[in-house]
Amino acid sequence: MTDTLPRCDWCLGDPDYIAYHDEEWGRPVRDGQKLFENLSLEAFQSGLSWITILRKRENFRAAFAQFAPETLANWGEAEVTRLLQDSGIIRHHGKIEATINNAKAYLALEAEMGFSYFIWGFVDHRPQINRPQSLIDVPTQTAISRALSGALKRAGFKFCGPTTVYAFMQASGLVNDHLQSCAFASNATPA
């Protein structure tokens, strides 16, 4: 990348990170299935670098039927065994089973009130007053991510602790953690 736009420090130095930062990260996502995909990928990222997941994202999409909850909810041990052999994804038994489990929980929330409505209900109408000035100002979790994590767990979701949920909130634009100096900060304001 040859432009000189100011960006968040975490994405600098890697073209995949820069493209993700510029085109996706922090932009509000209202589509329930896309939110489910983001939450699933953040669960796989837990304990790893996001760049690892980002570079395998297309493999994840192919392996997990484009994260279609209606399909995943019907999967069982045969699919888990198949996925554990797939070198294109992170082969973590617990995270694979959690994704299948979470598809079932997603469908229940979708039928009850809409998954997107449920997720956005935790942040809509809560203005974000102070955006971070530097990376040290960016939290790893907040009171809202803890509340959302707890609500997801009560709804039957797994691998959705408050730190994972906060990363999901950042990725899905539920919070705007672009640094104040970042040229893309205004593109990320939650709708």
QUIMO-V216200 format. One record per helix or strand of 3 or more residues. SS is the DSSP state (alpha for helix, beta for strand). FROM is the first residue (numbers start at 0). TO is the last residue. If there is no record, write none. Layout:
SS;FROM;TO
SS;FROM;TO
//
This chain:
alpha;8;10
alpha;14;22
alpha;31;44
alpha;49;62
alpha;64;66
alpha;68;71
alpha;76;83
alpha;92;111
alpha;114;119
alpha;134;136
alpha;142;153
alpha;161;170
alpha;184;187
//
